[in-house]
Amino acid sequence: MAESLPLEILTYILSFLPLSDQKEASLVSRAWYCAAQNALRETNVRYNIPVSSASLPAIENLGLRGVSCISLTNLDGSPASQQVLQSVAHHLGPHLQSLCLSGGSPTEASFVALILSCPGLRSLDLSGCNSLFASGMLLAQPEMAQRVRQALSDLRELSLAGLRDLVDLSFNRLSCCAPSLERLSLAYCHLTFEAGPARGSIGPQDSSASQLSFRNLLRFLKERANRLHALDLSGTGLPPGALQALGQVAGLQLQELSLHSCRDLSTEAVAALCRLQPGLTSLDLSGCSELADGALLAVSRGLRRLQRLRLRKLQRLTDAGCTALGGLHELQSLDMAECCLVSGRELAQALGSVRGTPPPLASLSLAYCSSLKSLSRNTGGPNSGGRNLRSGRLFPQPHPELEHQALGPKAAPSPQPRGPSLLMLRALQELDLTACSKLTDASLAKVLQFPQLRHLSLSLLPALTDKGLVAVARGCPSLEYLALSHCGLLSDEGWAQAASSWPRLQHLNLSSCSQLTEQTLDSIGQACKQIQMLDVAMCPGISMAAIRRFQAQLPQAACIQSRFVGGADLTLTL
């Protein structure tokens, strides 16, 4: 029946599938292949193109497919780069919506020629392209600037991150060519700040030819306040007063703001920002080392629509601050990696309370939280969440009829854990518990029951044994990415039981798992047919011959192996 559906309908249906499932669906038939290709194109899959003459046939092929999102790597001023840019302009230019030249060194002339061939461009990444701004003359000619303005009339996103030579004049010339800009990144650019608040009106005549000033940026924000909604000022040293001035810009309604590594920010400045910009849905305060529990409380009170929150390396944040997370009912992504004072109990209380509706959290990182002991706060007793988990009945079955068949007609519905637990986060797809060294098999088994989880990292967990591995395999059967590096207690026996639970596994990191032998490779090869990347570096029990046999069985898999040879670490990718 699916074969008879119009291509547009098939494309729409496949667009809801994860990337890996779209690839699998493309093998069903030619119609499904065409629909999958359309779906991939619509989801803006980025194609990385290395700059060399060998890439020319691939560029032509991508042009025939109408690919709209590319990244060029190793771009410089060489003849080979010129040839690739010309090919991209000819074959891909009319289709391109997203172009990344990050870290490249194109000439000004080749860059302008490429931009003029891309009339539909909506996203442009020039981060680290210092060669374009070294002379200070980019777009200095009015006629050329006008042509570029026409080409970039629909540009919505611009990244100028990490440009050491960016100054007010060159920033103004380029930003004037993008009148529809909505997202701007100046991360890790050298911004200069006035000693006191700027007085009077600020015009283009005040622009500097020798520095990138916050005064000039503030002028830009005032001019674009009604359109700009995403700003990245990470690593710029933004002081508290500048943050408040930014939040006070009339008409500015930011949705996304990144302030990573702005180490001088204070709790008071963050609180003021939350009052002035209540519409924020994404906020990154990672590495703002002066912030503590009060900042998180201000975020919870002021940003009720927040969906993405990054708090990495806030080493003054404690369990008391985590209680505020319960007020963020729309939170989808939370990163609290390297928050060393967080034990997990209050976090479970806030995010996994059974009294209210848990947030639709899909991604959670607690990597390197060295004090993390538990991800639940069960009340105990004969019907506690721990007991329910051991019986394998913490989650309601996705289909009621399957639950009826499994438990029999007289069985009662599966009980829920009584105490707060991350088990309530049924939408979770990514979880990073790297180096949470106090977690044990028992603590993991109580919580890792996520049927939709696709990415999981348990690397550097010294207490993880085969028992924990098997429990995770049974609780998280949809994994596509799994990292278990430096888990030295895992053995072949554990993998013999666990591998069959992960038929969708694609990326697996087992580096420095010292007890594993080629028997583990056999178990993985028999059960995990979709594996694409396997890292067994520093696994002394796995020989090169065993890896070659594994790859003969699964030719699509790339394997990484390294070992000490003559005092040096030799790494091979096969």
C-alpha positions as CSV (number, residue, x, y, z in Angstrom):
1,M,0.0,0.0,0.0
2,A,2.8,2.4,0.8
3,E,4.1,2.0,-2.8
4,S,0.9,3.6,-4.1
5,L,1.3,6.8,-2.0
6,P,2.4,9.9,-3.8
7,L,6.1,10.8,-3.4
8,E,5.3,14.0,-1.4
9,I,3.3,11.9,1.2
10,L,6.1,9.4,1.5
11,T,8.6,12.2,2.0
12,Y,6.5,13.8,4.7
13,I,6.1,10.5,6.5
14,L,9.9,9.7,6.4
15,S,10.8,13.2,7.6
16,F,9.5,12.2,11.1
17,L,12.0,9.3,11.3
18,P,15.5,9.6,12.8
19,L,18.4,9.8,10.3
20,S,19.4,6.2,10.8
21,D,15.8,5.0,10.1
22,Q,15.6,7.1,7.0
23,K,18.6,5.4,5.7
24,E,17.1,2.0,6.4
25,A,13.8,3.0,4.8
26,S,15.7,4.1,1.6
27,L,16.5,0.4,1.0
28,V,12.9,-0.8,0.7
29,S,12.3,0.3,-2.9
30,R,13.1,3.0,-5.5
31,A,10.1,5.0,-4.4
32,W,11.2,4.9,-0.8
33,Y,14.8,5.7,-1.8
34,C,13.6,8.9,-3.6
35,A,11.4,9.8,-0.7
36,A,14.2,9.3,1.8
37,Q,16.5,11.5,-0.3
38,N,13.9,14.3,-0.3
39,A,13.4,13.9,3.4
40,L,17.2,14.1,4.0
41,R,17.3,17.3,1.9
42,E,14.4,18.8,3.8
43,T,16.0,18.2,7.2
44,N,19.1,20.2,6.2
45,V,21.7,17.3,6.4
46,R,25.1,19.0,6.1
47,Y,27.5,17.5,3.6
48,N,31.2,18.0,4.4
49,I,33.2,18.5,1.3
50,P,37.1,18.4,1.5
51,V,38.7,20.8,-0.9
52,S,40.6,18.8,-3.4
53,S,40.2,17.9,-7.1
54,A,39.0,14.5,-6.1
55,S,35.8,16.1,-4.7
56,L,34.7,17.6,-8.1
57,P,32.6,14.6,-9.2
58,A,30.9,14.4,-5.8
59,I,30.0,18.1,-6.0
60,E,28.4,17.6,-9.4
61,N,26.4,14.7,-8.1
62,L,25.3,16.7,-5.1
63,G,24.2,19.4,-7.5
64,L,22.0,17.0,-9.4
65,R,20.4,16.0,-6.1
66,G,19.7,19.6,-5.2
67,V,21.6,19.5,-1.9
68,S,21.2,22.7,0.0
69,C,23.6,22.5,3.0
70,I,27.4,22.1,2.7
71,S,30.6,22.7,4.6
72,L,33.9,23.2,2.8
73,T,37.0,22.0,4.7
74,N,40.7,22.8,4.1
75,L,39.8,25.9,2.0
76,D,42.7,28.2,1.1
77,G,43.9,30.3,-1.8
78,S,45.4,27.4,-3.9
79,P,44.3,26.6,-7.5
80,A,42.6,23.5,-6.2
81,S,40.5,25.6,-3.9
82,Q,39.6,28.0,-6.7
83,Q,38.5,25.0,-8.8
84,V,36.4,23.6,-6.1
85,L,34.7,27.0,-5.3
86,Q,33.9,27.4,-9.0
87,S,32.4,23.9,-9.1
88,V,30.4,24.6,-6.0
89,A,29.2,27.9,-7.5
90,H,28.1,26.3,-10.7
91,H,26.5,23.1,-9.5
92,L,25.3,23.9,-6.0
93,G,25.0,27.7,-5.9
94,P,21.4,27.9,-7.1
95,H,20.3,25.4,-4.4
96,L,22.4,26.4,-1.4
97,Q,20.7,27.6,1.7
98,S,23.5,26.9,4.2
99,L,27.2,27.4,3.6
100,C,30.0,26.8,6.1
101,L,33.6,28.0,5.4
102,S,34.7,27.7,9.0
103,G,38.4,27.9,9.5
104,G,39.1,28.4,5.8
105,S,41.3,31.0,4.1
106,P,39.5,32.0,0.9
107,T,40.5,35.1,-1.0
108,E,38.2,38.1,-0.9
109,A,37.6,37.8,-4.7
110,S,36.7,34.1,-4.5
111,F,34.5,34.6,-1.5
112,V,32.5,37.4,-3.2
113,A,32.2,35.3,-6.4
114,L,30.8,32.4,-4.5
115,I,28.3,34.5,-2.6
116,L,27.0,36.0,-5.8
117,S,26.2,32.6,-7.1
118,C,24.1,31.7,-4.0
119,P,21.0,33.8,-4.2
120,G,19.0,31.7,-1.8
121,L,21.5,31.6,1.1
122,R,20.0,31.7,4.6
123,S,22.9,30.6,6.7
124,L,26.6,31.6,6.4
125,D,29.4,30.5,8.7
126,L,32.6,32.5,8.4
127,S,34.0,31.6,11.8
128,G,37.8,31.6,11.8
129,C,38.1,32.9,8.2
130,N,40.6,35.6,9.2
131,S,42.0,36.0,5.7
132,L,38.8,37.7,4.6
133,F,39.1,40.5,7.2
134,A,42.9,40.9,7.5
135,S,43.0,43.8,5.0
136,G,40.0,45.6,6.3
137,M,38.8,46.1,2.8
138,L,36.2,43.4,2.4
139,L,33.1,45.0,0.6
140,A,34.7,48.4,0.8
141,Q,33.6,49.1,-2.8
142,P,30.0,50.3,-2.8
143,E,29.0,48.7,-6.1
144,M,30.3,45.3,-5.0
145,A,28.6,45.7,-1.6
146,Q,25.3,46.4,-3.3
147,R,25.6,43.2,-5.4
148,V,26.4,41.2,-2.3
149,R,23.5,42.8,-0.5
150,Q,21.1,41.6,-3.2
151,A,22.5,38.0,-3.0
152,L,22.3,38.0,0.8
153,S,18.9,39.6,1.1
154,D,17.4,36.4,2.6
155,L,20.3,35.6,4.9
156,R,19.0,34.8,8.4
157,E,22.0,33.4,10.2
158,L,25.6,34.7,10.3
159,S,28.6,33.4,12.3
160,L,31.7,35.5,12.7
161,A,33.1,33.6,15.6
162,G,36.8,33.6,16.4
163,L,37.7,36.4,14.0
164,R,40.8,38.2,15.4
165,D,40.8,40.9,12.7
166,L,37.1,41.8,12.8
167,V,36.6,45.5,13.5
168,D,33.6,47.8,13.5
169,L,34.0,49.0,9.9
170,S,34.2,45.5,8.4
171,F,31.4,44.2,10.6
172,N,29.2,47.1,9.6
173,R,29.8,46.5,5.9
174,L,29.0,42.9,6.1
175,S,26.0,43.2,8.4
176,C,24.6,45.9,6.1
177,C,24.6,43.3,3.3
178,A,22.3,41.1,5.4
179,P,19.1,43.1,6.1
180,S,17.1,40.1,7.2
181,L,19.6,38.8,9.8
182,E,18.0,37.0,12.7
183,R,20.9,35.1,14.3
184,L,24.4,36.5,14.9
185,S,27.5,34.9,16.5
186,L,30.5,37.0,17.6
187,A,31.7,34.3,20.0
188,Y,35.4,34.6,21.0
189,C,35.8,37.8,19.0
190,H,37.8,40.5,20.8
191,L,35.1,43.0,21.9
192,T,36.2,46.2,23.7
193,F,33.9,47.8,26.3
194,E,33.6,51.4,27.4
195,A,34.6,52.3,30.9
196,G,31.2,53.8,31.5
197,P,27.8,53.9,29.8
198,A,27.7,55.4,26.3
199,R,26.0,58.7,26.2
200,G,24.1,60.3,23.3
201,S,23.2,58.7,20.0
202,I,25.6,56.3,18.4
203,G,25.9,56.5,14.6
204,P,28.0,54.6,11.9
205,Q,30.4,57.5,12.0
206,D,31.5,56.4,15.4
207,S,32.7,53.0,14.0
208,S,36.3,52.0,14.6
209,A,38.7,50.8,12.0
210,S,41.0,49.3,14.6
211,Q,38.7,47.5,17.1
212,L,35.4,45.7,17.5
213,S,33.5,47.7,20.1
214,F,30.5,46.9,22.2
215,R,29.3,50.4,21.6
216,N,29.1,49.7,17.9
217,L,27.4,46.3,18.6
218,L,24.8,48.1,20.7
219,R,24.1,50.4,17.8
220,F,23.5,47.4,15.6
221,L,21.2,45.8,18.1
222,K,19.1,48.9,18.3
223,E,18.8,49.1,14.6
224,R,17.8,45.4,14.2
225,A,15.9,45.0,17.5
226,N,12.6,44.1,15.8
227,R,14.2,41.2,13.8
228,L,17.3,39.8,15.7
229,H,16.3,37.0,18.1
230,A,19.5,34.9,18.6
231,L,22.9,36.2,19.8
232,D,26.2,34.5,20.7
233,L,28.7,36.5,22.7
234,S,30.5,33.6,24.3
235,G,34.1,34.2,25.3
236,T,33.9,38.0,24.8
237,G,34.5,38.9,28.4
238,L,31.0,40.6,28.6
239,P,30.8,42.5,31.9
240,P,27.6,42.7,34.0
241,G,26.9,46.3,33.0
242,A,27.1,45.4,29.3
243,L,24.7,42.5,29.7
244,Q,22.2,44.8,31.4
245,A,22.6,47.4,28.6
246,L,22.0,44.6,26.0
247,G,18.8,43.5,27.8
248,Q,17.5,47.0,27.9
249,V,17.6,47.6,24.1
250,A,14.2,48.9,23.2
251,G,12.2,46.4,21.2
252,L,14.8,43.6,21.5
253,Q,13.1,40.2,22.2
254,L,15.8,37.6,22.2
255,Q,14.9,33.9,22.0
256,E,18.5,32.5,22.2
257,L,21.5,33.9,24.0
258,S,24.9,32.2,24.5
259,L,27.3,33.7,27.1
260,H,29.7,30.7,27.5
261,S,32.8,31.6,29.4
262,C,31.8,35.2,30.2
263,R,33.5,34.8,33.6
264,D,32.8,38.2,35.0
265,L,29.0,37.9,34.9
266,S,27.2,38.2,38.2
267,T,24.0,36.7,39.6
268,E,22.5,40.2,39.7
269,A,23.2,40.7,36.0
270,V,21.6,37.3,35.1
271,A,18.6,38.2,37.2
272,A,18.2,41.5,35.4
273,L,18.6,39.8,32.0
274,C,15.8,37.3,32.9
275,R,13.5,40.2,33.8
276,L,14.3,42.2,30.6
277,Q,14.2,39.3,28.2
278,P,11.5,36.9,29.5
279,G,11.0,35.3,26.0
280,L,14.3,33.5,26.0
281,T,14.0,29.8,25.0
282,S,17.7,29.0,24.9
283,L,20.4,30.2,27.4
284,D,24.0,29.2,27.7
285,L,25.8,30.2,30.9
286,S,28.5,27.5,30.8
287,G,31.8,28.5,32.3
288,C,30.4,31.7,34.0
289,S,32.4,30.8,37.1
290,E,30.9,33.6,39.3
291,L,27.4,32.2,39.1
292,A,25.9,30.1,41.8
293,D,22.4,28.9,43.0
294,G,20.9,32.3,42.9
295,A,21.4,32.6,39.1
296,L,19.5,29.4,38.5
297,L,16.7,30.5,40.7
298,A,16.5,33.8,38.7
299,V,16.4,31.7,35.5
300,S,13.6,29.5,36.8
301,R,11.5,32.5,37.9
302,G,12.0,34.7,34.9
303,L,12.3,32.4,31.9
304,R,9.2,30.2,32.0
305,R,9.5,29.3,28.3
306,L,13.1,28.1,28.4
307,Q,13.7,25.0,26.4
308,R,17.5,24.7,26.3
309,L,19.8,25.4,29.3
310,R,23.5,24.9,29.5
311,L,25.2,25.3,32.9
312,R,28.5,23.4,32.3
313,K,31.4,24.2,34.7
314,L,29.3,26.1,37.2
315,Q,31.3,24.7,40.1
316,R,29.5,26.8,42.7
317,L,26.1,25.3,41.8
318,T,24.8,23.0,44.4
319,D,21.8,20.7,45.0
320,A,19.9,23.7,46.4
321,G,20.0,25.4,43.1
322,C,18.8,22.3,41.3
323,T,15.5,22.5,43.0
324,A,14.7,25.6,40.8
325,L,14.7,23.4,37.7
326,G,11.2,22.2,38.6
327,G,9.8,25.5,37.4
328,L,11.0,25.0,33.8
329,H,8.1,23.0,32.5
330,E,9.1,23.3,28.8
331,L,12.8,22.3,29.2
332,Q,14.0,20.0,26.4
333,S,17.8,20.0,26.8
334,L,19.8,20.4,30.0
335,D,23.6,20.4,30.3
336,M,25.1,20.4,33.8
337,A,28.4,18.7,33.0
338,E,31.3,19.4,35.5
339,C,29.0,20.8,38.2
340,C,31.0,19.0,40.8
341,L,28.7,19.8,43.9
342,V,25.6,18.3,42.4
343,S,24.7,14.9,44.0
344,G,21.6,14.2,41.9
345,R,19.0,13.8,44.6
346,E,17.5,17.3,44.3
347,L,17.9,17.1,40.5
348,A,15.7,14.0,40.5
349,Q,13.3,15.8,42.8
350,A,13.0,18.7,40.4
351,L,12.9,16.9,37.0
352,G,11.2,13.6,37.9
353,S,8.5,14.5,40.4
354,V,5.5,12.3,40.1
355,R,3.2,15.1,41.4
356,G,3.4,17.3,38.3
357,T,4.0,16.8,34.6
358,P,7.7,16.3,34.0
359,P,9.4,18.5,31.4
360,P,9.8,17.1,27.9
361,L,13.5,16.6,28.4
362,A,15.2,14.9,25.5
363,S,18.8,15.6,26.3
364,L,20.6,15.5,29.6
365,S,24.3,15.8,30.3
366,L,25.8,15.2,33.8
367,A,29.3,14.3,32.6
368,Y,32.1,14.7,35.1
369,C,29.7,15.5,38.0
370,S,32.0,13.8,40.5
371,S,29.6,14.0,43.4
372,L,26.7,12.4,41.5
373,K,25.5,9.4,43.5
374,S,21.9,8.8,42.4
375,L,19.4,9.8,39.8
376,S,16.4,9.0,41.9
377,R,14.9,9.9,45.2
378,N,12.7,6.9,46.0
379,T,10.8,6.8,49.2
380,G,11.4,3.1,49.7
381,G,9.0,0.6,51.1
382,P,7.5,-2.5,49.5
383,N,6.1,-0.7,46.5
384,S,9.1,1.6,45.9
385,G,10.4,2.5,42.5
386,G,13.5,0.3,43.0
387,R,11.3,-2.8,43.4
388,N,9.2,-2.0,40.4
389,L,12.2,-1.6,38.3
390,R,13.6,-5.0,39.2
391,S,10.3,-6.5,38.0
392,G,10.8,-4.7,34.7
393,R,7.5,-2.8,34.9
394,L,8.4,0.8,35.6
395,F,7.3,2.0,32.1
396,P,3.8,1.5,30.8
397,Q,3.9,-0.4,27.5
398,P,3.6,1.8,24.4
399,H,0.7,-0.2,23.1
400,P,-2.0,-1.2,25.6
401,E,-2.9,-4.4,23.7
402,L,0.7,-5.6,24.1
403,E,0.6,-5.0,27.8
404,H,-2.6,-6.9,28.0
405,Q,-1.0,-9.9,26.2
406,A,2.1,-9.8,28.3
407,L,0.5,-9.6,31.8
408,G,-2.7,-11.5,31.2
409,P,-6.3,-10.3,31.3
410,K,-6.4,-9.9,35.1
411,A,-3.1,-8.1,35.6
412,A,-3.1,-4.7,37.1
413,P,-1.6,-1.7,35.2
414,S,2.1,-1.2,35.7
415,P,2.7,0.9,38.8
416,Q,4.8,4.1,38.6
417,P,7.8,4.9,40.9
418,R,6.5,6.6,44.0
419,G,9.6,8.7,44.6
420,P,10.9,11.3,42.2
421,S,13.1,9.8,39.6
422,L,14.5,10.6,36.1
423,L,12.5,7.6,35.0
424,M,9.6,10.0,34.6
425,L,11.5,11.6,31.6
426,R,10.0,9.4,29.0
427,A,11.1,11.6,26.1
428,L,14.8,11.3,26.9
429,Q,17.0,10.5,23.9
430,E,20.5,11.6,25.0
431,L,22.1,11.0,28.3
432,D,25.8,11.6,29.3
433,L,27.0,10.3,32.6
434,T,30.7,10.2,31.7
435,A,33.0,10.1,34.7
436,C,30.2,10.1,37.3
437,S,32.5,7.8,39.2
438,K,30.2,7.3,42.2
439,L,27.5,5.6,40.2
440,T,27.2,1.9,40.6
441,D,25.4,-1.0,38.9
442,A,22.5,-0.6,41.4
443,S,22.1,3.1,40.9
444,L,22.2,2.8,37.1
445,A,19.8,-0.1,37.0
446,K,17.2,1.9,39.0
447,V,17.1,4.6,36.4
448,L,18.3,3.5,33.0
449,Q,15.0,2.4,31.6
450,F,14.5,4.6,28.6
451,P,13.1,2.8,25.5
452,Q,13.6,5.9,23.3
453,L,17.2,6.7,24.4
454,R,19.5,6.8,21.4
455,H,22.8,8.3,22.8
456,L,24.3,7.1,26.0
457,S,27.8,7.7,27.5
458,L,28.9,5.7,30.5
459,S,32.6,6.1,30.0
460,L,35.0,6.3,32.9
461,L,32.6,4.5,35.3
462,P,35.0,2.3,37.3
463,A,32.3,0.5,39.2
464,L,30.3,-0.6,36.1
465,T,30.3,-4.4,35.7
466,D,28.6,-6.9,33.4
467,K,25.5,-6.8,35.6
468,G,25.1,-3.1,35.0
469,L,25.8,-3.5,31.3
470,V,23.0,-6.1,30.9
471,A,20.6,-4.0,32.9
472,V,21.3,-1.0,30.6
473,A,20.9,-3.2,27.5
474,R,17.5,-4.4,28.6
475,G,16.3,-0.9,29.7
476,C,17.6,1.1,26.7
477,P,17.1,-1.1,23.6
478,S,17.0,1.7,21.0
479,L,20.7,2.9,21.5
480,E,22.5,4.0,18.4
481,Y,25.5,5.6,20.1
482,L,27.2,4.0,23.2
483,A,30.4,5.1,24.9
484,L,31.9,2.7,27.5
485,S,35.6,3.6,27.3
486,H,37.8,2.9,30.4
487,C,35.1,0.6,32.0
488,G,37.7,-1.9,33.0
489,L,35.4,-4.4,34.7
490,L,33.4,-5.3,31.6
491,S,34.0,-8.7,30.1
492,D,33.1,-10.9,27.2
493,E,30.4,-12.6,29.2
494,G,28.6,-9.3,29.7
495,W,28.7,-8.5,26.0
496,A,27.5,-12.0,25.1
497,Q,24.2,-11.2,27.0
498,A,23.9,-7.5,26.1
499,A,24.7,-7.3,22.4
500,S,21.5,-8.9,21.2
501,S,19.5,-6.0,22.8
502,W,21.1,-3.4,20.6
503,P,20.4,-4.2,16.9
504,R,20.4,-0.4,16.1
505,L,23.8,0.3,17.5
506,Q,26.0,2.3,15.1
507,H,28.8,3.9,17.1
508,L,30.4,2.0,19.9
509,N,33.4,3.1,22.0
510,L,35.1,0.4,24.0
511,S,38.6,1.9,24.2
512,S,40.6,0.9,27.2
513,C,38.2,-1.9,28.3
514,S,41.1,-4.1,29.2
515,Q,39.3,-7.4,29.8
516,L,37.6,-7.6,26.4
517,T,38.8,-10.1,23.8
518,E,37.8,-11.1,20.3
519,Q,34.8,-12.9,21.8
520,T,33.2,-9.5,22.3
521,L,33.8,-8.7,18.7
522,D,32.0,-11.9,17.7
523,S,29.0,-11.0,19.9
524,I,28.8,-7.5,18.4
525,G,29.2,-8.7,14.9
526,Q,26.4,-11.2,15.2
527,A,23.9,-8.9,16.9
528,C,24.8,-5.3,15.8
529,K,24.6,-5.4,12.0
530,Q,24.3,-1.6,11.7
531,I,27.6,-0.8,13.4
532,Q,29.6,1.9,11.6
533,M,32.3,2.9,14.1
534,L,33.9,0.7,16.7
535,D,36.7,2.0,18.9
536,V,38.7,-0.7,20.6
537,A,41.9,1.3,21.1
538,M,44.1,0.1,24.0
539,C,42.2,-3.2,24.3
540,P,45.1,-5.6,24.7
541,G,43.0,-8.7,24.3
542,I,41.8,-7.7,20.8
543,S,44.3,-8.4,18.0
544,M,44.5,-6.8,14.6
545,A,43.6,-10.2,13.1
546,A,40.3,-10.2,15.1
547,I,39.5,-6.7,13.8
548,R,40.1,-7.8,10.2
549,R,37.7,-10.7,10.7
550,F,35.2,-8.4,12.2
551,Q,35.4,-6.0,9.2
552,A,35.1,-8.9,6.8
553,Q,31.8,-9.7,8.4
554,L,30.6,-6.0,8.5
555,P,32.5,-4.2,5.7
556,Q,30.8,-0.9,6.5
557,A,32.3,-0.7,9.9
558,A,35.3,1.5,10.6
559,C,37.5,0.2,13.5
560,I,39.9,2.1,15.6
561,Q,42.7,0.2,17.4
562,S,45.9,1.5,19.1
563,R,48.5,0.0,21.3
564,F,51.9,0.9,22.6
565,V,54.7,0.1,20.2
566,G,58.2,0.8,21.2
567,G,57.1,3.3,23.9
568,A,54.8,5.2,21.4
569,D,51.0,5.1,21.0
570,L,50.2,3.8,17.6
571,T,46.6,4.4,16.4
572,L,45.1,2.8,13.3
573,T,41.8,3.3,11.7
574,L,40.7,0.4,9.5
